[in-house]
Amino acid sequence: MMRLLSRREMYGYELVEALSKETDGVLAMGQSTLYPMLYNLEAKGLIEAEWRSAESGRDRKYYALTGKGKKKLAEDSESWRALVGALESLGVLGPASVVAGNGGGGVPA
């Protein structure tokens, strides 16, 4: 979620759709899962929310990363890179070029 919000502000339904689309449905989640996650991130000061009226006239709550959220995302991204590197060194995952290019995720059968 935070990676999506690092690109631009989004409202809830937009986040659900983007997550599903960008992960080919692997990380699809319903709004009933999304909103508690967003409330938690907001309570921790990692994101902020603002109500705005859309062109349709409908009010939507837009979410954006805070400075604290950007820092946390950078830290977490580095941790994930280290984890992926460790899994690659154990042969659990193929090299990043294999993971990105083979459609099988680089995971051995």
N, C-alpha and C positions, 0 to 999 in steps of 0.2 A: 504494500500500500504506500509506504513512504517513498519507494522508488518512483512510483507513478506520480505522486505529488511533487517529487523533485523536478518534474518536467513542467508542470503547470498546476494551477488551482483546478479542482474538479468537485462536482457535487456527487452525492452518494451513488445514484443509479449509474452515473457516468463512470465511476470507479469500478463498480461491479462489471459493467460491460467491457471496460478496458482490460481488466484483469483476466477475464475469460478469453477475450480475443487474443491478447498478447501471449497467453500461455496455452493456446489451443484447447482451452477448457480444463486443463489439468488443475489449475488453481481457481476454478469457478467457485463462487460462494454466493449465497443468498444475502439479501439485505438484512435478514434477521441475524446473520453472523457479522456482517459488515459494521452495523451501527454500534454494537457494543465495543468492537475494536477501535472505531473512530473515537468514541467517548473516552476510552482508556488512553489513547494517544493524546487526546486533548487534555485530559486530567494531568498527564505527565508533562505537559508543556511542549510536546514534540510537534503538535499541529495546532492550528487555530482555525476557527470557523467564523463565517460571516454570512448572514442571510441577505440575499439579493433577489430582486425581481427579474425574472427572465423576460425575453422579448415577448413570450407568450402571455406574460402577466402573472405567471405562477411564481411563487416564492420558492427559492431553492437555497439550501445551505451549502456554501462552497467551503472547501477545506484546503489549507495550504500549510506547507512546512514552516516551522519557526526556525530561527537561528540554531536553537538547541536541537531541533529535529534534524537539521542539515548535518550538524556535528555527529549526532548519534548514527545517522545513516552512513556517514563516512566511516565511522568506527566499525559498525556492523558489517559493512561491505568488505572491509579489510579482514575481519574475522572469517567471513564466508570464503574469501579467496584463500586464506590459510587452510581452512578445512578442505576445500576442493583440492588444493595442492597436496595435502596429506593423503587424501583418498586416491589421488593419481599415483603418488609414490608407492602406495600399497597395491596398485593394480585394480582397485575397485572401480575407478573411473578411468577412461582413456584420456589422453591429453586433450586440452581444450579444443584444439583444431578438430579432433575426432568427434568430440561431444557435439560440437556445433554443426558438423557436416555429415554425419551418417544417419540421422533420423532415428537411430536406435538409442541415442543418449550416451553412447560410449560404454554402456554397462555390459559386462560380459554375460553370456548366456549361461 
